[in-house]
Amino acid sequence: MTRASSLARRTVSYLIFAQILAFILAWVLTLGLGLAGVERFTQSWDELAAYRTADLVADSLTRDAEGNARIVPTPELEAETRRFPSFKFAAFEFKTKAPVAGSSPELVATLARVIEVNSTHTHFVLPGDPEAPALGFMARPVWTPHGRFQIAAYRARFQWTDIFHSMRDDFVSLAAYVVVVLLITGSTAWFAVSRGLAPLREAARQVAQIDVDTLNRRLLQHDVPIEVVPFVDAVNDALTRLDAWAARQRRFTANAAHELRTPLAVMRARLENAKISALRSELSSDASQLRSIVEQMLIATRLFEGQAPLDQTIDLADTLGRVVSDLLPLALDCERYIDFESDAPDAAIRGNRRAVECVVANLIDNAIRAEAAQGTIFVRLGRDAVVSIIDHGEGVATAHREMVFEPFWRESEKASGTGLGLAIAKEIMDAHRGRIWVEDTPGGGATFKLAFPPAG
């Protein structure tokens, strides 16, 4: 399954993208207002050329052997000068304010005093030219490989690439501001989204704790934001419908199992009075298995409905002994034997006695079917209060050891049984917070084991 992307990461990404887009649109809008002649934004197309031409002058700066700076025009600057003969440029050392050799004498004469002001940038017009629009521009000091300089350009002419140069210069000059704003807003958005999703994480935690035994629970709506309330209401409504459906299923199962008890009892009575034969033994075994399943269904339903107690103190050795005694006649009738061994005569657990008896009876009944004629089924109670029902039949393949506890699972269509007994046994063990599993019997066969939490 593809892992979903982070909502917080997406929100922060969209926010940063929106801020960058807003900055670009604001820059374009400001440029449009300036070109339209709106006061405070007024500028001409040619003013945009100042950034590109300043770069041409900066690339032309060099120093001689004595360390004196001078402008040696690059081919690009020479081409610009040839295209626009009225174009003039000048450069000044930032520290000394001294003009650099190769600068326009007219610009040096005009800007010699202005440069002392140390302004961030300057618009100017040479004497004799119209006062507006400003034809000259001197930007903030720039760093070059030969030091720091202030560069002035006059009568530069616009070309379309100047838009890129102008935007780049504005971005660079505001880079620190933009980065700080993006970091603060991104962190704020991440914190806000993370905090905003906290109610959803709490709802998910509550849903994760709901299983088939706790369908009556509902998600708490305390301190849930109004945006999350529809989701919580929808989940609670779904739980209500699911709980009602499960209750109907349990009532149906209980009623069906209850209706089957009487005909099964009649059938067992008739079999006990029938003549001894192999057919009677097989039918008795089948009837015993059906009774075991029906009893398990009834007790399991009562446990889930809360109608049967789960806090009875059960003497495990005594319970196993009685179940073995009840099933011993059936085993003998089928030419099998049952041997009960206990290493923990005082073992006690807490649960429902009838439910434990049903689970053990079901496992012994299955073992009688799996054991070969004249074979012995061993029922053992270990020192750790683990119950083992051991047969010497075909066993359970490793790949099927989890599947045998699934409802209606059978290894093949030819296999006997309904596929319900072990599934119900597992549900009963889950209700007791116990465990049921199957292992190999040394020498061949299956060993089903039951582990219960201690009574204390």
Disulfide bonds with the S-S distance in Angstrom:
none
